[in-house]
């Protein structure tokens, strides 16, 4: 291709040197046009073939996860419409739900059974307690909470049912008249244990009676406001840890045990009650700790914040006081990795 361009450039120079001949000039322009058109067509053909191969690879992967060709084609089409990587749609719940939302929006007669089939096959039916909700579709049935009107009137509610477009909230032991009506903006607030407090706002689509129960129909939303129950995410872990503390005489004691959980702000370790009696742990004492994580040695200092009995063990929560930046980064990276692993285990599980 470069050689052809060089020939045309030489021809152009020769034409200019010999004086501008309209016939020669037209021929040069036509040749340039032909080459650029050829380059454009070749690139488009390559792009088409790449996309065709990518689509086939996606369909094969989707079928390998148990999806039918029709189900895979829906995910492929709408993932491309909203410019999401189709392969990530098979891996992660958040982009998957965005794709399904687009499908539902564009197909008033959407197939709910088909969507549930896809969600089940990809293991996107539910989230573990410690993973934040992505949309109101993820709220578990019978979740209790409060419906709050603009004027601040509060009604206890429970999630009665849900489909791909709406959630249906039962007004617990309440009869009309209500301080809200169809079309009014309301808030739903609920606490998800081991996670946090959630709030979302939407307009009331309908209020209806079913079996002497009054149900409020509310559209789904991705706009969930979350207040984390704990300041940091805690990850279960089972790794050796060394704890160092000083007794009343200033003598250092070394305790070798295992970590129970870890967060960006602290850790928890446990001892058998019979072993705990030999130590002198008490709330407020200063401790040093060290353990290995992802091939890195973590050192730090903390304060003992709480002591809790768990079955035959006594467990101790340490809040970090001194820990270097690198160690903090290693811990944060580990927590993110473990969260991703947990999600994959929940909604993928290829081996089974």
Secondary structure, DSSP 8 states (H G I E B T S, - for coil): -HHHHHHHHHHHHHHHHT---HHHHHHHHHHHHHHHHHHHHHHHHHHHHHHHHHHHHHHHHHHHTT--HHHHHHHHHHHHHTT--HHHHHH-HHHHHHHHHHHHHH-TT--HHHHHHHHHHTT-S---TTS--SSGGGS-TT-EEEEE-TT--EEEEEEEEE-SSEEEEEETT--S--S--TT-EEEEEEEETTTEEEEEEEEEEEEEEETTEEEEEEE--S--EEEESSSS--EE---EEEEEEE-TTS-EEEEEEEEEEE-SSEEEEEEEHHHHTTS---TT-EEEEEEEETTEEEEEEEEEEEEEEETTEEEEEEEEEEE-HHHHHHHHHHHHHHHHHHHHHHHT-TT-
